[in-house]
Amino acid sequence: MPYTADKPQSAPSSDELRARIPGWGADLDPKDRPSFPRERFDPGATGAHWDFPERQEEKVPRERSIEHRFLTPVFGTSAPLHGKSGEIRRYAYGFSEARAAHWLLLLAADRVDAIESHLRSFLTLRPDNPITETGVLSEFTHHGIRSRIGRKRADTSHTWIDPILVAGPWLIAGTIAYSLFSGRKK
């Protein structure tokens, strides 16, 4: 009995469990296990010609955890670190993965990367469009309001702040841009 001073009952033996539960212990014999051939150590069966895979060349210094002795043999290179977000990520990897600072800095770097991406989009011929990319138009064309009213959905508690969080940064950026450009014309 848990949380009492009584002596706990001993676990039933395999024979008792087999007698009480039909099919109990059916996979105890390795020959009866469907995955047994995969559990057997047979290096020749895999076709691998190495004990440790060849290491991928590290052309640019990669971020790595301080808990690990070296970088994994193969790693991604599709999204190299860049800008302020990259600097924050590099700094975050100076902390142990067990510390909150490591993860909070990585979260902050993601937010900074999003802002950098939005700002970079203004330099292109097709800047980000917050109206179409946030899906706000689907609220009117795909019964968005009707799906929220009277449905006991969990996301309705923060519906009021969503427009502020989505449109707020764009309005602030627009106000700053307007004040910068209107100040130059004078």
Secondary structure as UniProt FT lines:
FT   TURN            2..3
FT   HELIX           14..20
FT   TURN            22..27
FT   HELIX           30..32
FT   TURN            34..35
FT   HELIX           36..39
FT   HELIX           43..46
FT   TURN            66..67
FT   HELIX           83..92
FT   TURN            93..94
FT   TURN            97..98
FT   HELIX           100..121
FT   TURN            122..123
FT   HELIX           130..133
FT   TURN            134..137
FT   HELIX           138..141
FT   TURN            142..150
FT   HELIX           154..158
FT   TURN            159..161
FT   HELIX           162..185
//
